[in-house]
């Protein structure tokens, strides 16, 4: 082998080594932001904010509940993405929401204490449906989807905020009806599901989140990490 070719191979090997090292470095999460940094970086134009807590869900995911000067209880979700901590969802007020990252899914919330929420009843629902794929070929596939209604109860602690892992049974149900499984995304499925909730006080009376939403709500989201849950319509339950 000539000296010129040897130098070229060494140069290419060096480039590959540097590239591999760079990818390794950006894959390792750095220290998360301080409270002061978070107050500046939370991408929501609200009155002066106060960080209630900084909760590490896993090595690449943080949940940061915060309180605004107008007495709004907000939430922000942060993930490690391409070498930096990125806010993928923030809101000034909401009911429980679903977070998915690294193959795991969670329900998280931050609600006004005056709503006196003692527990969530969350629902996975789906209407009956019928699907036909490749109708004009010998690979024609006909699938009937039955109505699904699954309930799970979450008891809240003393704080206005919290999170729990989404029941593994839910992901199994969704996966069982997925005609085109995907490796990424929020609980991927080719069939349509709804994620709903109802709040209850300690007397098992259904309550609305009047204080939580008294200043309105809304937020910003990027990617497919977060899915909002809708308040259940009791008349639609069986």
Beta strands, then each sheet from edge to edge (+ up, - down):
strand 1: 49-51
strand 2: 55-58
strand 3: 61-68
strand 4: 73-81
strand 5: 84-91
strand 6: 97-101
strand 7: 104-110
strand 8: 119-126
strand 9: 129-133
strand 10: 141-145
strand 11: 148-155
strand 12: 161-165
strand 13: 194-200
strand 14: 206-207
strand 15: 219-221
strand 16: 226-228
strand 17: 230-231
sheet 1: 1+ 3- 2+
sheet 2: 1+ 3- 4+ 5- 15+
sheet 3: 12+ 7- 6+ 16-
sheet 4: 11+ 8- 13+ 14-
sheet 5: 11+ 8- 13+ 17+
sheet 6: 9+ 10-
end
